[in-house]
Amino acid sequence: MGQNSTTPLRLAIAGLGAIGMTVARCVDAGRIEGMTLTAVSARNLDKAKARIADFASPPDVVPLDTLCGNADVIVECIPAAHFMAVARPAIESGRIFMPLSVGMLLGHMELIDLARESGGQIIVPTGALIGLDAVRAAASGGIRSVKLTTRKPPAGLKDAPYIRENGISLDGLSEPKLLFSGTAREAARGFPANLNVAAALALAGAGPDDTQVDIWADPGVTRNIQSVAVTSDSADFTMSIENIPSDENSRTGKITAHSVVAALQRLTQPLVVGS
């Protein structure tokens, strides 16, 4: 799917939370050259209409499963339970699909084959992580090990399925507590709203079953901290990023929305830097 000076790419956004609204406002303000916001959706359509009422060019507000009829590119940033209502129609229609619920891809890898058949494309933004280009480059030469260590304030982890299912209490923590140690596949399943970074790292590198993840609840931190250590045939490296939590959702780093904006800009810009 291409883009030219007379035909801007049409963007649709599923979900108008902390990420979706930031991206929507950026596009409405003209910050992504060659792209227009044509449609948005959310679980509550009336609330979605109210949120975009002050836009310079308010987009259509439509049901989730009809977004692909209004756009060339669909950004998904809704609760994981609604992922497939957006993903399958978009990919079947040969659209560019940009998911934020990346962990859901690990349980629906058939979507990759579907994109191959339909001519669609799945583009995963870097999100709240760092250096996926380096991980991807290392993977092309052979990765020996990848480990992600996540540290978050306890409040940002308490509603995760893994915490509820195992009866873990995070109240009154006075020191860091290791909550989970396992594979990226297991982490994405147990912490679907928190560990999309683990899924993205796994897809870029060694795969979901060979990417190790440690998750810490740390009362001594106020930011979401992600650290990655990689050993490979071409380079060994470590990376760390401290994400400032969104004002609207403490589980989401502010940089995630800006990562989506950067990924969208790559679709239309004449110069792209980074592999």
N, C-alpha and C positions, 0 to 999 in steps of 0.2 A: 504494500500500500504506500503510495507516494504522496507528496505534497508539493504544490507549486504556488507561485505568487498570487494566482487568481482564485485558487480553490483552497481555503483554509481547512485544516483538519477539524472535524467536529468532535467535541469532547462531551462525554456523559460521566457523571459521578454518582456512584451508589453509596449513600451515607453522607450526612451533613453534620458529623460530629467535629471533634477537634481537628482532624486531618482534612476531611472533606470540605469544611467551610474555609479553611485556609487556602486550599488549592482553588476552590471556586472563586474566592475573592481575587486571587492573583490573576486568574484567567480573565475575569470580568474587568479587571483594571488594565488589561492589555499587556501584562508582563510576559506572556508567552507569544512571541511573534508567530503568525501563521496558524493560530488555533483559536477557536471560538467555543464557548460553553453553550451547548444546545439543550441539554437535559440533565435533570437531577432526580434522585429518588431517595426515599427513606422509608422506614417502617410506618411513620406517621406523615402522610402526604400533606395534611393541613399545616402541620408544624413546619414542614419543609417549605411550603409556599410562603409562610410568614418569615422564614429566615432569609429568603432571597428577594424579599419584596423591595428592598432598597438598592438592588443591583442596577447598574447602568443599563444592562441588557438582560433582564430576568429570563432564565431558561425555562423550558417546559418542565413541569413536575409530573412524572409518570410512574406507573408501577414498576417494581424492580425488574420483572421479567420482560419488559418491553423497552428497556434502555437501549438495546443494540439496534433498534429500529430508528434511533435518533442520532447515531454517532458512529464515528470511525474508530474512536478510542474510548474504552470504558475503564474508569478507575474504580476499584472496589475497596471500600473502607467501612464496611458494616460488620456487625457481630457475626462471628464465624457460622452461627446456625443458619444464616441466610445466604451463605457464600454461593452455593450451587444454583440458587435462583437467578443469580447474575452471571456466574461463570459459564455455565453450559450454553445458554442462548447466545452469549457474546462470542464464544469460541466456535460454536456451530455456524454462526453467521460470518465467520472469517474476519472478525474484528481484531484489533489490537487490545488485549486484555491485560490490565495492570493491577494485580492483586496485592492488597496489604495483609490479608489473612493468609499469609504464605504457608502457614502450617497445614492448612486444608489441602494444599497441593499434594502433600505427602500421602494422604489417604485417597487421593483421586488422580493418580498419575496417568490414568487413561485420558485425561484432558490434554496431555501433551500429544498423544497419538491423534486425538480429535483435531487439534490445531494443525497438525501435519496434513491431515486429510482435507480440512476446510480452507487451508491457506491462511489461517489466523496466526497470531503470535502472542505468546505469553511473555511479558516483560516484568521481572521482579525488581522493584526499586531497592537500592541499598538500605533504605530505611534508617533505623537507629543504630546500625552497625558501622563499620569502617573497613575499608580496604578489600571489598569483594573483588575488585579488579586484580589485586595481587593474589588472592586465593585462587581465582579462576586461572590466572597465568601459571601458578604453581601446579594446579591440577593437570594442566596439559602436559607437564613433564613428570608427574608422579608425586603424590603426597603420601608421606609416611604416617603423619598424625595431625589431627586438628582438635583443639580443645577450646571451648567457650566457657568463660566464667562470668556469671551475671550476679551483680550485687544491686539490690533494690531496697528502698524503704519498706518496712513490713506492710504498711497500709496498701501498697501497690500490688501485693501478692495474696492478700487474705481471701479473695473471692475465687481463686483458681480451683478448678475441679480436684487437682491432686491434693490440695490443702484440705478441702472438705472431706474427700473420700478417706483420707488417712487420719482425720481428726486432729490435725496439727493446730495448736494455738499459737498465734503470733502476738497476743496481747502482753504488754509489759516486758518485752524483750529488752535486756540491758547489754547484750553483746551479740555479735553476729551468730546466726544459726544456719548451718548447712541443711537446706530443705530437700535437695534432690541431687543425685549424681547418677548419670546414665547417658543414653544416646539422645541424639537430636530428635529422633522419631518419638521417643517416649516423652521428651520434654515438651514437644509441640502438642502432644495429646493431653498432657497433664496441666499445661499452662497456656491454653490457646490464645488468651488475650495479652500474654506477656512475652512469649518466646517465639514470635514470628522471626526474630533475628536468628534463632537457632536453625529454623527451616531454610532461611535464605543462605546461611553459611553452608549448610549441608548440600544444598543444590548447586552452589558455586564450586564446592570442593570435593570432599571425599565421600559424600552421600550420607543419608540420614542414619545409617546403622554403624558408620565408622567415624562419626563426629561426636566427640564426647562433650557433655555439658554438666557444669556444676551451677546450682542456683542457691544463692545466699539471701536471706532476709537480714538486713544490716541496719540497726537503729542509728548507727553513727553516720549514715550517709543521707543526703537530701536529694541526690541525683541518681538516675539509673546508670549504672556503670557496666559496660561490656568490655571484656578483655579476651583477646584471641591469641592463641599460640599455635604456630604452624611449623612443622618440619617437613621438608620436601627434598627432592633430588636437585632442585635448582636454587633454593634459598630457604633459610630458616628465619622466621620473623615473629615478632609479637606486636600487637596493636591494642590500644585502649582508648575508649571514648567515654566521656561523662556527659550524659544527656540531661538537659534541663527539662523536667516534667512539664507537660502542657498544663495551662491554667484550668482547662476544662476537664481533663482526664489525666490523673496522676500516673496511669499505666502507660501513657504515650509520651515519648520525648518530642519536644518542639521540632527537632531537626527532621523528624519523619515526614512531616508535610512538605518541608522544603526539599527533601530528597525526591518526593514525587514531582514537584515542580521542575527540579533539575532533570529528571528522567523524561518528562514531557518536552522540555526544551530541546533535548537531544533529538527528538523526532522531527524538528523543524529547522534547527539551526544549520547554517552552512559549514560551521566548524565545530567539530566534536573532539574534546580532549579526554583521553583515558580509554583503556580497552574495555 
